[in-house]
Amino acid sequence: MNDELARNLNNALLRCSNYYVDEKCGRFNKMYPFTTENISGYIDYFPLKDHSLLTVGSSGDQVINAIDKGCTDITLLDINPYSRYYYYLKVASLIIMNIDDFRLFLRFVDYPKKFQDNYNVFNKELFNKVTNELKFLDNDSYIFWNKLFSNFDPLLVREELFSKDESDDKSLNLFNSYLNSTNYKELKDKLEYIKPKFITGDLFLTEIKQKYDNIWLSSIGPFLRSFEKIKEMTDKMASLLNDNGLLLISYLYATTKVTPYESDYSLIYDLEKIYALLSDYQVELKTFLGVNFNSWNPKIIQDSILLCRKK
Ligand SMILES: C[S@@+](CC[C@H](N)C(=O)[O-])C[C@H]1O[C@@H](n2cnc3c(N)ncnc32)[C@H](O)[C@@H]1O
């Protein structure tokens, strides 16, 4: 077993044992089981077919949706070291299982119905169906999950390593074109041969050598507590763009260009200040059907992405 896998596995075993996880074991949040953003709403703004993409996203959904759109050169940069192992578990499940088993294996919160969590999540029978494919795709990922599922109740693994921030099926189908049944079958072939690159690290601290046509930073922006940090992130990532490259600086929930800024919002939502801060770049907002977190009180919401090009 290589050192990186041994460190990550030990760290995950500690998390599942509920031991205190100190800084040496990594300061990173739980993984997202699925995206919480309407990726379908913005994906077509980006030229992905035969172009390159650098993205964050521990759910793997950004990568899988990009592959679905014909992107072949993809790097997943994420501070969460388990992202690679989850990506391959999800991909092996997509390749081997039908869509119903895929949901049964990976969905948890409010599945199959609202207020009924899925106690079959990560169930061993379904895991056994994907082990050969998982070994073939990435043996480290097989070792990682096999060890965790052998040592702990899979339900506990789900609770300790994954966020509870999980949308309902209707929303996930909207966000992820790969979950619609026609794409789902075609996608299996593409997923077998496209090998994303994985970089584990903090984007502020990690040296990245490649240049990209597209970069997606998901919703890291709302977690940044100063305009200096937002500028630092934008400068660093824009410097990795090819000419004519596109940077998704941030996903903005329930926001359009006329949404008034309230003082308790994250700074990235203060669009007037953001445009001034990033005046070295061509910045624009693209708006689309948004995420409705409050599904028992349905209303039409619009989300946006903050897009940036070099001038
Ligand atoms: C803020 S989270 C939001 C997830 C998102 N809503 C989605 O749909 O995937 C975005 C991802 O960025 C990662 N992340 C957060 N801060 C990071 C950093 N400084 N460097 C690299 N990745 C980071 C997290 O691990 C997570 O997978």
The ligand as an ORCA input file, in Angstrom:
! r2SCAN-3c Opt
* xyz 0 1
  C     -17.507     24.680     -0.956
  S     -17.753     23.077     -1.527
  C     -19.335     23.168     -2.236
  C     -19.782     21.908     -2.924
  C     -20.739     22.205     -3.981
  N     -21.902     22.886     -3.533
  C     -21.029     21.076     -4.950
  O     -22.108     21.092     -5.495
  O     -20.146     20.226     -5.187
  C     -16.795     22.862     -2.939
  C     -15.706     21.831     -2.877
  O     -14.509     22.556     -2.698
  C     -13.636     21.871     -1.837
  N     -12.825     22.918     -1.206
  C     -13.199     23.825     -0.276
  N     -12.196     24.664      0.002
  C     -11.151     24.296     -0.800
  C      -9.834     24.788     -1.005
  N      -9.371     25.840     -0.319
  N      -9.044     24.173     -1.895
  C      -9.492     23.093     -2.607
  N     -10.734     22.589     -2.467
  C     -11.552     23.177     -1.583
  C     -14.536     21.084     -0.896
  O     -13.883     19.922     -0.402
  C     -15.727     20.751     -1.789
  O     -15.583     19.503     -2.417
*
